[in-house]
């Protein structure tokens, strides 16, 4: 198999970024997470902060988005579609470009759906119990422990809404992934090992 891209969907606080980065290092693959933000900013001239807060999180509700409420592109060079649609399209194009160039690990941004039928993929979803996610968010990201659970829940709802809107599929549904791993029970290193083993086996089976 010439190219096999690993996509990682993840709940907030589940350690998906860490798993992806460690996995890429272990397998010697390129890694794309915040790198997608940087490439998208260069492509669209949108601010990195806007891309970080809107690239995976749905804002304003489905109706407001569908009706076109909110900030919009204006001017002869723009189509007039919502900024978030423009952003999703740009991110999708970049994901397809990097996946076509080399085997890699891509975190989030509907990459499993964006690449479906275009390149071979190993699609992974990382989840965890709330106490594990809260502890990781407090220790690794300095999140307020008293507010962490509500923040993580709100972010995951926005992420699930974003995924459903752009893919018409349910975020986290096992039927959409090859592997669904509980990082709270397995731990980060075991998740990395399991995905790496699956990656190697898929390459062997594909010849």
Phi, psi and omega in degrees: 000115185293316180227133173222116183260134176261122175252141182233110168270151184201147171286151177296130179088359183276352180087018182301321179296313181297318178299314180298317182293315178296320179297314179300318178296319181295321183267354182071036182252157173292150183236132181230116172218271176295340177298328176295323177299313182295317180293323179291321178299318179293325183284322188254342186070010172286155182288145176304324181296317177298318181294319179296321185271345181239348185290340178225358186239126180279131182241142171087358178084155184297318184296314179299323179292313181298322181281353175086018179289153178104183182295143181224158171288143174229163177111160186295336183273356185249157183273342182091359177286164185299148179304321181293327175293318178299317181295314179299318180297316180296315179297320180296319178296319180293318178300317178295322180294312183290326179292329179285338183279321188196157172298141185199173174245126181238126182260126172069200174060035177058026186300325179300320180282319181300323185265356182304124179080359182255315175220156176296136182226153167246109187261124186237144173234130181251129177224172179196164175288156185300315179304320178295319181292320178296313182300316180295320181293323179289312185288315187271332186238002177068025181289145176297119185301322183291335182254352190301312184300316181292323179295314180296319179297316180296318180294319179294324177296318179293323179292318179295320179296316178301313182297315180296320183297317186268347181240343186060030176231161181273124179296130179085356179292122182305333181293344181267359187227159176273329179222135171237118187238138178266101183289339177293320180273319186276329186087158184297311184297320179293323177298316178300314182297319181294315180294318180299320179295317179297320179299313180297318180294322179295322178294320179294315180298326181281348179078000000 
